[in-house]
Amino acid sequence: MSKDIGQAVDDVSHSTIFGIPQDIALVLAIDAVLIALRLSNKLSGASFVGAKAIGTTALIGAHFFV
């Protein structure tokens, strides 16, 4: 059974951005934008947390529909 699971995982092609898996790269991009907005005082602490939660939820939700 573990051999079958290993084959299934190996068969799936994972797209990368600069060698980083695409999903992780998207999360890092969201974080970079939000941190830049927070450092420029465009977002308060609570808004930063809310925006991070909304961005992460949208990213996870997109996986269910794609």
Phi and psi in degrees as GROMACS dihedral restraints (atoms count N, CA, C in turn):
[ dihedral_restraints ]
;  ai    aj    ak    al  type     phi  dphi    fc
    3     4     5     6     1   -65.1    20    10
    4     5     6     7     1   -30.2    20    10
    6     7     8     9     1   -65.8    20    10
    7     8     9    10     1   -41.2    20    10
    9    10    11    12     1   -64.0    20    10
   10    11    12    13     1   -41.9    20    10
   12    13    14    15     1   -64.2    20    10
   13    14    15    16     1   -42.9    20    10
   15    16    17    18     1   -60.9    20    10
   16    17    18    19     1   -40.7    20    10
   18    19    20    21     1   -65.8    20    10
   19    20    21    22     1   -41.3    20    10
   21    22    23    24     1   -63.4    20    10
   22    23    24    25     1   -40.4    20    10
   24    25    26    27     1   -68.9    20    10
   25    26    27    28     1   -40.8    20    10
   27    28    29    30     1   -68.6    20    10
   28    29    30    31     1   -28.6    20    10
   30    31    32    33     1   -72.8    20    10
   31    32    33    34     1   -23.7    20    10
   33    34    35    36     1   -77.8    20    10
   34    35    36    37     1   124.9    20    10
   36    37    38    39     1   -85.5    20    10
   37    38    39    40     1   131.2    20    10
   39    40    41    42     1  -108.1    20    10
   40    41    42    43     1   122.2    20    10
   42    43    44    45     1   -80.1    20    10
   43    44    45    46     1   146.3    20    10
   45    46    47    48     1  -126.9    20    10
   46    47    48    49     1   157.8    20    10
   48    49    50    51     1  -125.5    20    10
   49    50    51    52     1   113.9    20    10
   51    52    53    54     1    54.4    20    10
   52    53    54    55     1    36.2    20    10
   54    55    56    57     1    82.2    20    10
   55    56    57    58     1    -0.6    20    10
   57    58    59    60     1  -101.8    20    10
   58    59    60    61     1   134.4    20    10
   60    61    62    63     1   -53.3    20    10
   61    62    63    64     1   141.7    20    10
   63    64    65    66     1   -56.6    20    10
   64    65    66    67     1   -40.9    20    10
   66    67    68    69     1   -61.9    20    10
   67    68    69    70     1   -43.1    20    10
   69    70    71    72     1   -68.0    20    10
   70    71    72    73     1   -40.0    20    10
   72    73    74    75     1   -61.5    20    10
   73    74    75    76     1   -38.8    20    10
   75    76    77    78     1   -66.1    20    10
   76    77    78    79     1   -41.0    20    10
   78    79    80    81     1   -63.6    20    10
   79    80    81    82     1   -42.3    20    10
   81    82    83    84     1   -63.9    20    10
   82    83    84    85     1   -37.8    20    10
   84    85    86    87     1   -65.7    20    10
   85    86    87    88     1   -43.1    20    10
   87    88    89    90     1   -60.1    20    10
   88    89    90    91     1   -45.0    20    10
   90    91    92    93     1   -61.9    20    10
   91    92    93    94     1   -42.0    20    10
   93    94    95    96     1   -62.6    20    10
   94    95    96    97     1   -42.5    20    10
   96    97    98    99     1   -65.3    20    10
   97    98    99   100     1   -45.6    20    10
   99   100   101   102     1   -66.1    20    10
  100   101   102   103     1   -39.6    20    10
  102   103   104   105     1   -64.7    20    10
  103   104   105   106     1   -41.2    20    10
  105   106   107   108     1   -62.0    20    10
  106   107   108   109     1   -42.0    20    10
  108   109   110   111     1   -66.0    20    10
  109   110   111   112     1   -37.5    20    10
  111   112   113   114     1   -67.6    20    10
  112   113   114   115     1   -42.7    20    10
  114   115   116   117     1   -68.0    20    10
  115   116   117   118     1   -28.1    20    10
  117   118   119   120     1   -88.5    20    10
  118   119   120   121     1    10.1    20    10
  120   121   122   123     1    62.4    20    10
  121   122   123   124     1    25.8    20    10
  123   124   125   126     1   -84.4    20    10
  124   125   126   127     1   -22.3    20    10
  126   127   128   129     1  -122.3    20    10
  127   128   129   130     1   139.0    20    10
  129   130   131   132     1   -83.5    20    10
  130   131   132   133     1   175.4    20    10
  132   133   134   135     1   -59.3    20    10
  133   134   135   136     1   -45.4    20    10
  135   136   137   138     1   -67.7    20    10
  136   137   138   139     1   -38.9    20    10
  138   139   140   141     1   -65.4    20    10
  139   140   141   142     1   -36.2    20    10
  141   142   143   144     1   -61.9    20    10
  142   143   144   145     1   -47.2    20    10
  144   145   146   147     1   -64.5    20    10
  145   146   147   148     1   -42.6    20    10
  147   148   149   150     1   -63.6    20    10
  148   149   150   151     1   -42.4    20    10
  150   151   152   153     1   -66.4    20    10
  151   152   153   154     1   -37.9    20    10
  153   154   155   156     1   -64.5    20    10
  154   155   156   157     1   -43.2    20    10
  156   157   158   159     1   -64.4    20    10
  157   158   159   160     1   -43.1    20    10
  159   160   161   162     1   -65.8    20    10
  160   161   162   163     1   -43.6    20    10
  162   163   164   165     1   -63.0    20    10
  163   164   165   166     1   -44.3    20    10
  165   166   167   168     1   -66.6    20    10
  166   167   168   169     1   -41.0    20    10
  168   169   170   171     1   -62.9    20    10
  169   170   171   172     1   -41.4    20    10
  171   172   173   174     1   -64.1    20    10
  172   173   174   175     1   -40.1    20    10
  174   175   176   177     1   -65.7    20    10
  175   176   177   178     1   -44.3    20    10
  177   178   179   180     1   -67.7    20    10
  178   179   180   181     1   -42.4    20    10
  180   181   182   183     1   -61.8    20    10
  181   182   183   184     1   -36.3    20    10
  183   184   185   186     1   -62.8    20    10
  184   185   186   187     1   -31.2    20    10
  186   187   188   189     1   -68.2    20    10
  187   188   189   190     1   -29.3    20    10
  189   190   191   192     1   -73.8    20    10
  190   191   192   193     1   -26.2    20    10
  192   193   194   195     1  -100.9    20    10
  193   194   195   196     1    -9.3    20    10
